Amino acid sequence: MHLVVANEAQKVERDRHTYAAWGSPLTVEQFLQRELRLRAHPWSQAHMRTWLLCDDSGRVLTSCETFRTGSVLRGADGQESPGDSFIIASVFTEPALRGHGYATRLMDLVAAELERTEPQAHAAVLYSDVGARLYGRSGYQEAPAWDWHLPVLSSLATRQVDSLLEDADVPAALERMRRPEVPFFLWPDAPQVDWHLERERIYAELLRRPRPRACGAVVGASTALWAMVARLGELVVLMLDARSEDDAAALLEAARAQAHKAGLAKVVLWEEPGTMPWVARLPDASREARDGSLPMLRPLRAGLPAAADIHFPRALWA
């Protein structure tokens, strides 16, 4: 068995196989359009690779994608070491080929290749929809995964924000946000956040449904960014930097109002330590164990904290 970086024709061929796992509610042709558009996005063009594990005859046994994202490691002296982490996505083995350890072998080979070729590599990260056991075999550590669910806001908001944000405002919004004061964190750039908005644009077009008017909001020094997940009828909060409990409530009210106007069912916020106590005090918020997208991390260098001590905002998901 050997590792191959897929060419364009091989990527399209894998799309046809992976439709069964991730295509619904799109048709096959719509899913192929989705994948082509996402790969054409600037973030994908700059930072995405598709990997194939092949047997000696060249038959594809399993596949995955990697996306480079920024990360920062702080030493005991506070000195920052910027580097790269790699989000593993779309791990797929055809049903007839499962049960032979091919996915585990792929994970091991990809990690070894990243360690060998990426001098600034910090970690590999993935969001498992099949629990922790499969990826634990390859050295991935799981992190707790809880969501906060908020109903949409059909009445007038009781708190006001200073402004709503449009797609073009994302770079400035990210610049406003505070980086976590922790030993290690991952941080998306503007194209990575816009990749989520491109998914929103694609599904809105293909499913013929309206997009939310805004992709975020600002109140005082606090900022939130969000995106629609049309196939689930949700608005997901991608990044939340709230400087106070009142600011957190105002930003989430804005998200809930935008979700209602777009015909969505709820707002979903990934739990993070900095905002969890404030969200917990909202009277209609409910906390639920996350169904899928379990954060897992494999260190690619020494000195990283345990996965349970790392923040994983929704903007890092791929």
N, C-alpha and C positions, 0 to 999 in steps of 0.2 A: 504494500500500500504506500502511496505517496501523495503529497500535498500539491495542489495546483491552484494558481490564481486564475479565475475564470475569465474568458474573453466575452465579448458582447453576445455572440451567438449562444454560448453556454449559459449566460445569465438568463436569456429569454427562455431557453429550454428548461432551466430550473423553475422559472416563473410558472410554467404550465404544470409542473409537478406540485408546487407549493400552493397553488390555488385551493386545493382541497382543505388546507389548514387555515388559510388566512383570507380567502377570497370573498366569502359571504359578507354582505348581501349583493356584491357586484356580480355581473356575469363574467365569464372567462375573459372575454375581450376587454371589458372594462377593467378587470384586474391587471391585465397586461398593459393597458394604458397607464394605470396607476403606477406600476412599477417603473415603466419607462420615464414617466414624468418625475418620480422621486429620484431616480438615478441621474436625471439631467439637472437636478437642483444644485446650486453652487456648493452647498455643504457636502453633498454626496460626491460631486465631481472632484472635490479636493481631498476628501478624507475617507471614502468608502472603498472597500475591496470585497469581492466575493470569493470564497475559498471552497475548493472541492477536494474531497478525499476520494482518490481513484484506486482501483485495483491495477494489477500489472497489465491488463488488457485495455485500460483507459476507461472502464465503466465507472460512472459516478456512484459512490456508495452512500455519501451524505454530504451536506453542504452547510455553510453559514456565511454571514457577512460580518465585517468589522467596520466601525466608524471611529476615527480618531477624535478625541475631545481633550480639551485642556484640563490639567490638574496641577495642584500645588502641594508640595511637601515642605513643612516647616520643621527645622531642626530645633533642638533644645534651646539654642541661643536666639530663636525667633527668625533666623535667616530663612528666606523663602527659596525653594528650588522649583521653578516652573518646569513642567514636563508634559508628557502625553499619557493618556489612558485610552483604552480601546474598548468600545462597547461591542459586545458580541450579540448579533441578532439573527433571527430567521434560521435557527438550527433546524434542519429538516432531513429526516431519513424516510424514504418511501416505506410503506407498510411491509412489503415483502422482504425488505432488507433489515428490518429491526430485530433486536435481540442478539446481535453479534458484537456489540461494543464499538460499532463504527463511530457513533457520535462522541463517545469518550476519547477514542483515538484522535479524532479530528480536533477536539478541544486541546488535547495535549500537544499536538503538532503545531497548531496555530500559536499557542502560548510560547512554545519553544522558538518558533520563527520570530515572534515579536521580541522576545528577549535577545535573540541573536542579531537582529537587524535594526532595532530601535534603541539607540543609546540613551534616550531620555524617557524610556518607558517606565511608568509607575505601576499600572495595574490593568488587568482585564476585568470588565464589568459586564454582567448580563442580567436579564430580568426573566426569570424562569416561570413558565406556565405549566411546568410538570413537576413542581416541588423541588426540593433541595438535593435529593439523593443522587440523581444522574450526574449533576455537575459537581457534587461533592467529591466524586471519584477523581476529578481532575484538579482538585485543590481549591475549589471555589468555596468561600465561606458565605453563609446566608446572613442577612440582616432582617430585623423585625419589619413587618409590612402591614401597616394599618392605614385605612382611609377614613376621612371625615366626609359624610354625605350631608348636603344642605339642600332643602327644597327650593325651588325657584321662587322668586318674589314677584307676585302678581299685583300687590298694592304699591303705593308710593313709598319710596325709600325714606327711612327716618334719619339717615345720615347721608351727607352729600360728599362727593369727591371733588377735587379741584379740576380734574380733566379726565376724559376718556382717551385711550390710546388707539392709534391705527397702526397698520402693519409697518409703515415707514418710521414709526416712533420707537421701534424695538431697540436699535443700537443705543439711543440716548437713555432709554429705560434701563438697560443692562448696566450702563455706566453709573447710574444713580445708585444701584443696589450695592449693599455692603457684602463683602466676601466674608465667609464664616471665620471666626477666630478659633480655629481648631488645627490640630497637627497636620491633617491631610483633607483636601476637598477637591471635588471636580467642579469645573465651572464652564458652562456653555458660552460660545460666542454668538453674535447676532445671526449669522447664517444657520447655526444649529437650531436656534429658536424659530427662525423663519421656516425651517424644514417642517416643523409641526404645523405652522400656518399653511404651508403648501399642501399638506395632507388634508387640512380643513378645506382649502380651495378645491382640491380634486374631488373630495366626496360631495361637497356642496353642488358642484357642477354635475357629477355623474348621477347623484341621487335626486337632483333638482329640488334642493331645499335651501332656504336662506342662510347666509352666514350671519353670525352675531355682528352687530354694528361696530363693536370695539374688540380689541384683543388684550385690553388691560386698562388700568386706571392708576391715577396718582392722587394722593392726598397728603399735603405737607411734604415731608421727606420720605414718605412710604410709597411703595410701588408694588403692583401685581401685574403679572402677565398670564393670559389664559388662552385656550384654544378649544374649538368644538371637536368632539369625537362623534361624528354624525351617525355612524353605524350603531352606536350605543345610546344615542340621544342624550349625551352628557356634555357639559362644559367642564374641562379639567383645568385646574390651576397649575400652570407650568412653573412659576416662580412667585414667591411671596416674601417681600421684605417689609414687614410692618414694624414701625418704631414704637407703637403703643397699642394697647388693647382696643381703644376707640378707632385707631386707624385700621387695624385688622378687620373690625366689624364693618367699617365703611367700605373698604375694598371688596370684602366678600358680599356685601349687599349689592354693590355695583355689578359684580359677576352674576349674582342671582337674578338681578333685573335683566341683564343682557341675555341670560339663558332663557328666561321666560319669553322675551320678545322674539327669540329665534325658534321658539317652539320646542325647547329641550326640557327634559324631565327633571334634571337635578344638576347641582354643582358638586364635583368631587375634588377633594384636596388631599394629597399625600401627606401623611403625618410627618412633621419634623419637630425636633425638640424645642426650637425657639418660639414656635407659634402654637404648639399643641395646647398649653393651658388656656390661652385666649379663645381658641376655637371651641374648646370643651365647655366654656361658659356661655356660648350662644345657645339660647333656649331650644332651638329646633335642630341642632346638629346631632348627628348620630355617628358613632365610631364603629367601624366594621373591619374585621380581618380581611385583608385584600385577597380577592379571588384572582390569582395569577399575578404576573409581573413582580415576582419575589426578587428583591435585589440580592445579587451575589457578586463577590469580588475575589479575584485571584491575584495576589501580589506578584509583580514582575521584578521587584527589587526589594531589598531588605529595608526595614524601618517603617513600614506602613502599619497603621493601627488596625485593629480587628474590624471586620465589616460592620459589626453592630454599632461601632462608634463613628461611622461615616454618614454624612447627610446625603440623601439621594432625592433631590427635587425631581418633579415629573419631567422637567425639560431635558433631563439626561436620558430618558427612555428612548429606545429605538427598536 
